Amino acid sequence: MRLGFIGTGQISKAVILGILKSKIKYSKIFISKRSPKISKLLSKKSKKIIIYDNNQKILDSSDWIFLALTPKVGNEIIKKLIFKKKHLIISFISTIKMKDLKKLIRVKAKIVRAIPLPPISLKKGPVPIFPPNRKVKEFFNKLGNTIEINRENLSLNFWATSSMMAPFYEILQCLSSWLVQKGVKKYNSQKYITSLFLALAEGANEKSNDLKKLVKESQTPKGLNEQSLKELKKLGFYNSLNKTTGIILKRLKKTK
Ligand SMILES: NC(=O)c1ccc[n+]([C@@H]2O[C@H](COP(=O)([O-])OP(=O)(O)OC[C@H]3O[C@@H](n4cnc5c(N)ncnc54)[C@H](OP(=O)(O)O)[C@@H]3O)[C@@H](O)[C@H]2O)c1
């Protein structure tokens, strides 16, 4: 299997780093010269990664094509490329819908939309895909957890919640800085906060069927967690999370 990436930015880098660590069988990965820092870094990691300075050449050399361009660039350049029916095309582009992808691609190739996230470089994290596709599901299951979606509109909800990565890191940063202000060394503050949240997330992932129960179980009556939760609710912290996700969803719907 030969894999081609159109766009060698942050998400291509994360996916390719994940592939290199995985059991995915591939003969070559073709990447574009764009973002030369990233493409050079990747090509140094494996002889099977080849840099081309021409997008069409990447297409002509590959079986699977990953579209990893920003929506604006995608709308400009995909229509100029000549795809083949045999291509399996996987689009990471956030806001170009399936019907528009089909118009831009023009041939009747299989197209799947996927939403990988940066932790895919560590072979971790969810990858929603639309429409369900066995091969693509198996591929991303080797890089994380594939979630198949039957209705394209549902994928917008996943996009909306994936906008919480930076806010999540900001929570870690905020708590870590608070410890530093109290006199704890930066290294220890970061280690403490990231280890704590990693352990909590891993625990939650195991018991993911019942997050509500976890919230309840982690509060001792009249204890610190109970108080913290009450204070944050009073301040509207959780309401604002859902409100924000709603605002992002609205934006995504507008760009449909
Ligand atoms: N980052 C994420 O976590 C994430 C997750 C899921 C999906 N996505 C989606 O994936 C897409 C890419 O995101 P990204 O974060 O990887 O963006 P990015 O870092 O800005 O990467 C975009 C890439 O496209 C390249 N490019 C621009 N014009 C090109 C052209 N004519 N031919 C070939 N390559 C060209 C850029 O090269 P230059 O730097 O040389 O301009 C860059 O390598 C977006 O649609 C985004 O919504 C991102």
Ligand as a Chemical Component Dictionary entry (heavy atoms), coordinates in Angstrom:
data_LIG
# 
_chem_comp.id                   LIG 
_chem_comp.type                 NON-POLYMER 
_chem_comp.pdbx_formal_charge   0 
_chem_comp.three_letter_code    LIG 
# 
loop_
_chem_comp_atom.comp_id 
_chem_comp_atom.atom_id 
_chem_comp_atom.alt_atom_id 
_chem_comp_atom.type_symbol 
_chem_comp_atom.charge 
_chem_comp_atom.model_Cartn_x 
_chem_comp_atom.model_Cartn_y 
_chem_comp_atom.model_Cartn_z 
_chem_comp_atom.pdbx_ordinal 
LIG N1  N1  N 0  -4.368 20.118 13.425 1  
LIG C1  C1  C 0  -5.328 19.285 13.856 2  
LIG O1  O1  O 0  -5.369 18.885 15.025 3  
LIG C2  C2  C 0  -6.358 18.761 12.895 4  
LIG C3  C3  C 0  -7.111 17.652 13.257 5  
LIG C4  C4  C 0  -8.004 17.111 12.337 6  
LIG C5  C5  C 0  -8.165 17.701 11.121 7  
LIG N2  N2  N 1  -7.470 18.823 10.821 8  
LIG C6  C6  C 0  -7.718 19.424 9.513  9  
LIG O2  O2  O 0  -6.644 19.090 8.674  10 
LIG C7  C7  C 0  -6.387 20.147 7.783  11 
LIG C8  C8  C 0  -4.945 20.573 7.925  12 
LIG O3  O3  O 0  -4.734 21.036 9.260  13 
LIG P1  P1  P 0  -3.273 21.290 9.827  14 
LIG O4  O4  O 0  -3.472 21.668 11.255 15 
LIG O5  O5  O -1 -2.376 20.182 9.484  16 
LIG O6  O6  O 0  -2.914 22.606 9.009  17 
LIG P2  P2  P 0  -1.469 23.156 8.613  18 
LIG O7  O7  O 0  -0.486 22.777 9.653  19 
LIG O8  O8  O 0  -1.664 24.592 8.283  20 
LIG O9  O9  O 0  -1.130 22.334 7.297  21 
LIG C9  C9  C 0  -1.618 22.648 6.042  22 
LIG C10 C10 C 0  -0.587 22.188 5.037  23 
LIG O10 O10 O 0  -1.049 22.467 3.725  24 
LIG C11 C11 C 0  0.095  22.906 2.972  25 
LIG N3  N3  N 0  -0.267 23.561 1.735  26 
LIG C12 C12 C 0  -0.734 24.811 1.526  27 
LIG N4  N4  N 0  -0.926 25.011 0.217  28 
LIG C13 C13 C 0  -0.563 23.853 -0.415 29 
LIG C14 C14 C 0  -0.512 23.437 -1.756 30 
LIG N5  N5  N 0  -0.912 24.220 -2.752 31 
LIG N6  N6  N 0  -0.076 22.180 -2.025 32 
LIG C15 C15 C 0  0.313  21.351 -1.056 33 
LIG N7  N7  N 0  0.287  21.687 0.231  34 
LIG C16 C16 C 0  -0.138 22.931 0.553  35 
LIG C17 C17 C 0  0.810  23.796 3.955  36 
LIG O11 O11 O 0  2.116  24.070 3.482  37 
LIG P3  P3  P 0  2.822  25.479 3.806  38 
LIG O12 O12 O 0  3.099  25.459 5.281  39 
LIG O13 O13 O 0  4.086  25.413 3.000  40 
LIG O14 O14 O 0  1.866  26.554 3.383  41 
LIG C18 C18 C 0  0.782  22.880 5.168  42 
LIG O15 O15 O 0  1.766  21.896 5.079  43 
LIG C19 C19 C 0  -7.375 21.258 8.119  44 
LIG O16 O16 O 0  -8.457 21.226 7.233  45 
LIG C20 C20 C 0  -7.806 20.936 9.516  46 
LIG O17 O17 O 0  -9.110 21.351 9.781  47 
LIG C21 C21 C 0  -6.541 19.342 11.649 48 
# 
loop_
_chem_comp_bond.comp_id 
_chem_comp_bond.atom_id_1 
_chem_comp_bond.atom_id_2 
_chem_comp_bond.value_order 
_chem_comp_bond.pdbx_ordinal 
LIG N1  C1  SING 1  
LIG C1  O1  DOUB 2  
LIG C1  C2  SING 3  
LIG C2  C3  SING 4  
LIG C2  C21 DOUB 5  
LIG C3  C4  DOUB 6  
LIG C4  C5  SING 7  
LIG C5  N2  DOUB 8  
LIG N2  C6  SING 9  
LIG N2  C21 SING 10 
LIG C6  O2  SING 11 
LIG C6  C20 SING 12 
LIG O2  C7  SING 13 
LIG C7  C8  SING 14 
LIG C7  C19 SING 15 
LIG C8  O3  SING 16 
LIG O3  P1  SING 17 
LIG P1  O4  DOUB 18 
LIG P1  O5  SING 19 
LIG P1  O6  SING 20 
LIG O6  P2  SING 21 
LIG P2  O7  DOUB 22 
LIG P2  O8  SING 23 
LIG P2  O9  SING 24 
LIG O9  C9  SING 25 
LIG C9  C10 SING 26 
LIG C10 O10 SING 27 
LIG C10 C18 SING 28 
LIG O10 C11 SING 29 
LIG C11 N3  SING 30 
LIG C11 C17 SING 31 
LIG N3  C12 SING 32 
LIG N3  C16 SING 33 
LIG C12 N4  DOUB 34 
LIG N4  C13 SING 35 
LIG C13 C14 SING 36 
LIG C13 C16 DOUB 37 
LIG C14 N5  SING 38 
LIG C14 N6  DOUB 39 
LIG N6  C15 SING 40 
LIG C15 N7  DOUB 41 
LIG N7  C16 SING 42 
LIG C17 O11 SING 43 
LIG C17 C18 SING 44 
LIG O11 P3  SING 45 
LIG P3  O12 DOUB 46 
LIG P3  O13 SING 47 
LIG P3  O14 SING 48 
LIG C18 O15 SING 49 
LIG C19 O16 SING 50 
LIG C19 C20 SING 51 
LIG C20 O17 SING 52 
# 
